[in-house]
Amino acid sequence: MIGFIIRYIIIACVVLIIPRYLKGITVDGFTAALVVALAMGFLNSFVKPILKIISFPITFMTLGLFSLVITVAMVYIVEAYVDGFNVNGFIAPLIFSFVVGITNSFVGLFTK
């Protein structure tokens, strides 16, 4: 349980730092960043696999590039439900989700 808490606090800190270096994303405070981290974790665990199964034919026809659209869609879904988190464009949420995913994987190595 403590590993879960540490993981999401670190990810929330990353979510809070990313808008300083990436235009197109704004986070109002640490509470919003924590909610974004939890929502991204939930969506990536439960909703994204379902969307990947449903969109498999399109992903196959585009040689996997449609999975980038699904990744950006996850960020926009989080934006729709979390107050204090705003996203503009396509490249910014794509880079945002990559950085959060890499951070999640890296922190997951140490918090099992």
Contact map, one row per residue, 1 for C-alpha under 8 A:
1111100000000000000000000000000000000000000000000000000000000000000000000000000000000000000000000000000000000000
1111110000000000000000000000000000000000000000000000000000000000000000000000000000000000000000000000000000000000
1111111000000000000000000000000000000000000000000000000000000000000000000000000000000000000000000000000000000011
1111111100000000000000000000000000000000000000000000000000000000000000000000000000000000000000000000000000000010
1111111110000000000000000000000000000000000000000000000000000000000000000000000000000000000000000000000000000000
0111111111000000000000000000000000000000000000000000000000000000000000000000000000000000000000000000000000000010
0011111111100000000000000000000000000000000000000000000000000000000000000000000000000000000000000000000100110010
0001111111110000000000000000000001001100000000000000000000000000000000000000000000000000000000000000000000000000
0000111111111000000000000000000001000000000000000000000000000000000000000000000000000000000000000000000000000000
0000011111111100000000000000000000000000000000000000000000000000000000000000000000000000000000000000000000100000
0000001111111110000000000000000001001000000000000000000000000000000000000000000000000000000000000001001100000000
0000000111111111000000000000010011111000000000000000000000000000000000000000000000000000000000000000000000000000
0000000011111111100000000000010011000000000000000000000000000000000000000000000000000000000000000000000000000000
0000000001111111110000000000000000000000000000000000000000000000000000000000000000000000000000000001001000000000
0000000000111111111000000010000010011000000000000000000000000000000000000000000000000000000000000001000000000000
0000000000011111111000000010110010000000000000000000000000000000000000000000000000000000000000000000000000000000
0000000000001111111110000000000000000000000000000000000000000000000000000000000000000000000000000000000000000000
0000000000000111111111001000000000000000000000000000000000000000000000000000000000000000000000010000000000000000
0000000000000011111111111110000000000000000000000000000000000000000000000000000000000000000000000000000000000000
0000000000000000111111100000000000000000000000000000000000000000000000000000000000000000000000000000000000000000
0000000000000000111111100000000000000000000000000000000000000000000000000000000000000000000000000000000000000000
0000000000000000011111111000000000000000000000000000000000000000000000000000000000000000000100000000000000000000
0000000000000000001111111100000000000000000000000000000000000000000000000000000000000000000100000000000000000000
0000000000000000001001111100000000000000000000000000000000000000000000000000000000000111100110000000000000000000
0000000000000000011001111110000000000000000000000000000000000000000000000000000000001111000110000000000000000000
0000000000000000001000111111000000000000000000000000000000000000000000000000000000011110000000000000000000000000
0000000000000011001000001111100110000000000000000000000000000000000000000000000000011100000000000000000000000000
0000000000000000000000000111110110000000000000000000000000000000000000000000000000011000000000000000000000000000
0000000000000001000000000011111110000000000000000000000000000000000000000000000000010000000000000000000000000000
0000000000011001000000000001111111000000000000000000000000000000000000000000000000000000000000000000000000000000
0000000000000000000000000000111111100000000000000000000000000000000000000000000000000000000000000000000000000000
0000000000000000000000000011111111110000000000000000000000000000000000000000000001111000000000000000000000000000
0000000000011011000000000011111111111000000000000000000000000000000000000000000000001000000000000000000000000000
0000000110111000000000000000011111111100000000000000000000000000000000000000000000000000000000000000000000000000
0000000000010000000000000000001111111110000000000000000000000000000000000000000001000000000000000000000000000000
0000000000010010000000000000000111111111000000000000000000000000000000000000010001001000000000000000000000000000
0000000100110010000000000000000011111111100000000000000000000000000000000000000000000000000000000000000000000000
0000000100000000000000000000000001111111110000000000000000000000000000000000000000000000000000000000000000000000
0000000000000000000000000000000000111111111000000000000000000000000000000000010000000000000000000000000000000000
0000000000000000000000000000000000011111111100000000000000000000000000000110010000000000000000000000000000000000
0000000000000000000000000000000000001111111110000000000000000000000000000000000000000000000000000000000000000000
0000000000000000000000000000000000000111111111100000000000000000000000000000000000000000000000000000000000000000
0000000000000000000000000000000000000011111111110000000000000000000000000100000000000000000000000000000000000000
0000000000000000000000000000000000000001111111111000000000000000000000000100000000000000000000000000000000000000
0000000000000000000000000000000000000000111111111000000000000000000000000000000000000000000000000000000000000000
0000000000000000000000000000000000000000011111111100000000000000000000000000000000000000000000000000000000000000
0000000000000000000000000000000000000000011111111110000000000000000000000000000000000000000000000000000000000000
0000000000000000000000000000000000000000001111111111000000000000000001100100000000000000000000000000000000000000
0000000000000000000000000000000000000000000111111111100000000000000000000000000000000000000000000000000000000000
0000000000000000000000000000000000000000000001111111110000000000000000000000000000000000000000000000000000000000
0000000000000000000000000000000000000000000000111111111000000000000001000000000000000000000000000000000000000000
0000000000000000000000000000000000000000000000011111111100000000001001000000000000000000000000000000000000000000
0000000000000000000000000000000000000000000000001111111100000000000000000000000000000000000000000000000000000000
0000000000000000000000000000000000000000000000000111111110000000000000000000000000000000000000000000000000000000
0000000000000000000000000000000000000000000000000011111111100000000000000000000000000000000000000000000000000000
0000000000000000000000000000000000000000000000000001111111110000000000000000000000000000000000000000000000000000
0000000000000000000000000000000000000000000000000000011111111000000000000000000000000000000000000000000000000000
0000000000000000000000000000000000000000000000000000001111111100010000000000000000000000000000000000000000000000
0000000000000000000000000000000000000000000000000000001111111111111000000000000000000000000000000000000000000000
0000000000000000000000000000000000000000000000000000000111111111000000000000000000000000000000000000000000000000
0000000000000000000000000000000000000000000000000000000011111111000000000000000000000000000000000000000000000000
0000000000000000000000000000000000000000000000000000000001111111110000000000000000000000000000000000000000000000
0000000000000000000000000000000000000000000000000000000000111111110000000000000000000000000000000000000000000000
0000000000000000000000000000000000000000000000000000000000111111111100000000000000000000000000000000000000000000
0000000000000000000000000000000000000000000000000000000000100111111110000000000000000000000000000000000000000000
0000000000000000000000000000000000000000000000000000000001100111111111000000000000000000000000000000000000000000
0000000000000000000000000000000000000000000000000001000000100001111111100000000000000000000000000000000000000000
0000000000000000000000000000000000000000000000000000000000000001111111110000000000000000000001000000000000000000
0000000000000000000000000000000000000000000000000000000000000000111111111000000000000000000000000000000000000000
0000000000000000000000000000000000000000000000010011000000000000011111111100000000000000000000000000000000000000
0000000000000000000000000000000000000000000000010000000000000000001111111110000000000000000001001000000000000000
0000000000000000000000000000000000000000000000000000000000000000000111111111000000000000010011001000000000000000
0000000000000000000000000000000000000000000000000000000000000000000011111111100000000000000000000000000000000000
0000000000000000000000000000000000000001001100010000000000000000000001111111110000000000000000000000000000000000
0000000000000000000000000000000000000001000000000000000000000000000000111111111000000010000010001000000000000000
0000000000000000000000000000000000000000000000000000000000000000000000011111111100000010000010000000000000000000
0000000000000000000000000000000000000000000000000000000000000000000000001111111110000000000000000000000000000000
0000000000000000000000000000000000010011000000000000000000000000000000000111111111000000000000000000000000000000
0000000000000000000000000000000000000000000000000000000000000000000000000011111111101110000000000000000000000000
0000000000000000000000000000000000000000000000000000000000000000000000000001111111100000000000000000000000000000
0000000000000000000000000000000000000000000000000000000000000000000000000000111111100000000000000000000000000000
0000000000000000000000000000000100110000000000000000000000000000000000000000011111111000000000000000000000000000
0000000000000000000000000000000100000000000000000000000000000000000000000000001111111000000000000000000000000000
0000000000000000000000000111100100000000000000000000000000000000000000000000000001111100000000000000000000000000
0000000000000000000000001111000110010000000000000000000000000000000000000000001001111110000000000000000000000000
0000000000000000000000011110000000000000000000000000000000000000000000000000001000011111000000000000000000000000
0000000000000000000000011100000000000000000000000000000000000000000000000011001000001111100110000000000000000000
0000000000000000000000011000000000000000000000000000000000000000000000000000000000000111110110000000000000000000
0000000000000000000000010000000000000000000000000000000000000000000000000000000000000011111110000000000000000000
0000000000000000000000000000000000000000000000000000000000000000000000010000000000000001111111000000000000000000
0000000000000000000000000000000000000000000000000000000000000000000000000000000000000000111111100000000000000000
0000000000000000000001111000000000000000000000000000000000000000000000000000000000000011111111110000000000000000
0000000000000000000000011000000000000000000000000000000000000000000000010011000000000011111111111000000000000000
0000000000000000000000000000000000000000000000000000000000000000000100110000000000000000011111111100000000000000
0000000000000000000000000000000000000000000000000000000000000000000000000000000000000000001111111110000000000000
0000000000000000010000000000000000000000000000000000000000000000000000000000000000000000000111111111000000000000
0000000000000000000000000000000000000000000000000000000000000000000000110010000000000000000011111111100000000000
0000000000000000000000000000000000000000000000000000000000000000000000000000000000000000000001111111110000000000
0000000000000000000000000000000000000000000000000000000000000000000000000000000000000000000000111111111000000000
0000000000100110000000000000000000000000000000000000000000000000000000000000000000000000000000011111111100000000
0000000000000000000000000000000000000000000000000000000000000000000000000000000000000000000000001111111110000000
0000000000000000000000000000000000000000000000000000000000000000000000000000000000000000000000000111111111000000
0000000000100100000000000000000000000000000000000000000000000000000000000000000000000000000000000011111111100000
0000001000100000000000000000000000000000000000000000000000000000000000000000000000000000000000000001111111110000
0000000000000000000000000000000000000000000000000000000000000000000000000000000000000000000000000000111111111000
0000000000000000000000000000000000000000000000000000000000000000000000000000000000000000000000000000011111111100
0000001001000000000000000000000000000000000000000000000000000000000000000000000000000000000000000000001111111110
0000001000000000000000000000000000000000000000000000000000000000000000000000000000000000000000000000000111111111
0000000000000000000000000000000000000000000000000000000000000000000000000000000000000000000000000000000011111111
0000000000000000000000000000000000000000000000000000000000000000000000000000000000000000000000000000000001111111
0011011000000000000000000000000000000000000000000000000000000000000000000000000000000000000000000000000000111111
0010000000000000000000000000000000000000000000000000000000000000000000000000000000000000000000000000000000011111
